Amino acid sequence: MERSKAVPDLGMITYWEREIDGYNTGIIKANKRLKRGR
């Protein structure tokens, strides 16, 4: 039971890490664009 539970949890962690990384890079890019515009 524990092993089968750990696998999806790891998958979710890596998935959310990718989502958060993409979100953060998007914010950084948007900030750079705003600074260039001004």
Stockholm file with secondary structure:
# STOCKHOLM 1.0

chainA/1-38         MERSKAVPDLGMITYWEREIDGYNTGIIKANKRLKRGR
#=GR chainA/1-38 SS CHHHHHHHHHHHHHHHHHHHHHHHHHHHHHHHHHHHHC
#=GC SS_cons        CHHHHHHHHHHHHHHHHHHHHHHHHHHHHHHHHHHHHC
//
